[in-house]
Amino acid sequence: MEAILPSLAERLKPLRKASGKTQKEMADLLDVTERHYQKIEYGQINVSATTLMTLADCFHVTTDYLLGREE
């Protein structure tokens, strides 16, 4: 299955691991189930703008970075 958001999927897991956070902690931050967060991390579902902004703020990167629009 091709990822819906391949750049997000490629960048999210390394950012999470570098920050020392678990998938469960990220799910709690986003107020979603752990399985839902896993689908985000694997690029299987699209995310809302609010979720994208929360992730960018959490990892101190831009939304454009998460979307692969900038390095």
For each residue, the residues with C-beta under 8 A, 3 or more apart:
1: 44
2: 6
3: 6 9 42 43 44
4: 43 44 45 46
5: 8 9 43 46 47 67
6: 2 3 9 10 43 68
7: 10 11 66 67 68 69
8: 5 11 12 40 43 47 52 66 67 68
9: 3 5 6 12 13 41 42 43
10: 6 7 13 14 43 68
11: 7 8 14 15 65 66 68
12: 8 9 15 16 40 41 55 66
13: 9 10 16 17 41
14: 10 11 17 18
15: 11 12 18 19 59 61
16: 12 13 19 21 22 23 26 41 59
17: 13 14 20
18: 14 15
19: 15 16 58 59
20: 17
21: 16 25 26 58
22: 16 25 26
23: 16 26 27 34 37 38 41
24: 27 28 34
25: 21 22 28 29
26: 16 21 22 23 29 30 37 41 58
27: 23 24 30 32 33 34 36 37
28: 24 25 31
29: 25 26 54 58
30: 26 27 36 37 40 51 54 55
31: 28
32: 27 36 37 40
33: 27 36 37
34: 23 24 27 37 38
35: 38 39
36: 27 30 32 33 39 40 45
37: 23 26 27 30 32 33 34 40 41
38: 23 34 35 41 42
39: 35 36 42 44 45
40: 8 12 30 32 36 37 43 44 45 47 51
41: 9 12 13 16 23 26 37 38
42: 3 9 38 39
43: 3 4 5 6 8 9 10 40
44: 1 3 4 39 40
45: 4 36 39 40
46: 4 5
47: 5 8 40 51 52 55
48: 51 52
49: 52 53
50: 53 54
51: 30 40 47 48 54 55
52: 8 47 48 49 55 56 63 66 67
53: 49 50 56 57 63
54: 29 30 50 51 57 58
55: 12 30 47 51 52 58 59 66
56: 52 53 59 60 61 62 63 65 66
57: 53 54 60
58: 19 21 26 29 54 55
59: 15 16 19 55 56 66
60: 56 57
61: 15 56 65 66
62: 56 65 66 70
63: 52 53 56 66 67
64: 67 69 70
65: 11 56 61 62 68 69 70 71
66: 7 8 11 12 52 55 56 59 61 62 63
67: 5 7 8 52 63 64
68: 6 7 8 10 11 65
69: 7 64 65
70: 62 64 65
71: 65
